[in-house]
Amino acid sequence: MYLRWMVRKDPSGVDFGIWDSLQSQQLSCPLDVHSGNVARKLKLLKRKANDAKALMELDNSLRKMDPVDPVKYDFALFGIGVNEKL
């Protein structure tokens, strides 16, 4: 999450974007219980375990939607999962 804040350039001010040594397309979406459950319900993730292989699968799915900034979906996946709205 820290890398997201420091690397992504976000005009709304959520992410600082002050590190230029990494690009947003190099980041991975944090995978936890909440984001994993929502990703499975949205068919972005088939693997049942929240492990490194699942993270790679989720990254590939998100990169298909936005190859330049795949982690922009992080807040949506996490927020929906925490609030159990799906």
N, C-alpha and C positions, 0 to 999 in steps of 0.2 A: 504494500500500500504506500509506503514511504517513497519508493521509486516512482510510483505513479504520480504522486504529488510533485516530485522534483523534476520529472522528465516531461510530462505532458504539458503542452501549452494550451490553456483553456481560457477563452475570452471572458467567461463568466466569473473567473477567479477561484474556482474550486481547486484547481491544480496550479502550482506556481510556475512550472516550466523554466526553471533557472539552470538546469544542468543540460549542457549541449553535447556531452560525451556519449550519451545514449539517445536513441530515437524511440518514439512511442511504439513503433512496430516491433521492437525488440522485447517489449514487456509482456508478461503473462498476467492474465486475470487471476486474482487470488481465488483459490478454490477452498471453500469451507463447506460445512454442512448445509448452510442456507443456499449459497450460490450453486452448489452441486445438485441439490434437490430441484431447484428451479430449472437449471440447465437440463436435467433429465426430463422434467415435465414438458419442456419446450423442444425436446428431441435434439438438443445440442450435444448431449452426452449420453452414451449408452452404458459405459462402464459403471458398475455398481459401487466400487470402492473410490474414495477420494484420495488417490495416490498420484504419483508422477505420470503414469500412463493416462490417467483420467485428465490431468492437467494438459497434457499434449493433445488429447482428443478435443477438449474444450477450446484450447488455443486454435486448433485447426478450424473448428466450427466458427469461432468468432472472426477469424481472419478471412473466411469466405464472405462474411457480411461487410467487413471493413479491414482490408489488409494494411492500411496505414495506421489505424488507431483501434486495434481490437479490444483494448482494455476499457474503452469508454462505456462498455456495457456492464462493468463491474457493479456500480451503484444500483443499477436496475435489478440485476440478478440477486444481489445481497438484500436489497430493500424489500423486494417482493417476498423473498424467503423468510425474512425476519417477521414481516407482518402477516405472513401466511395468507396472502390474497390470491394465490393461484391454486 
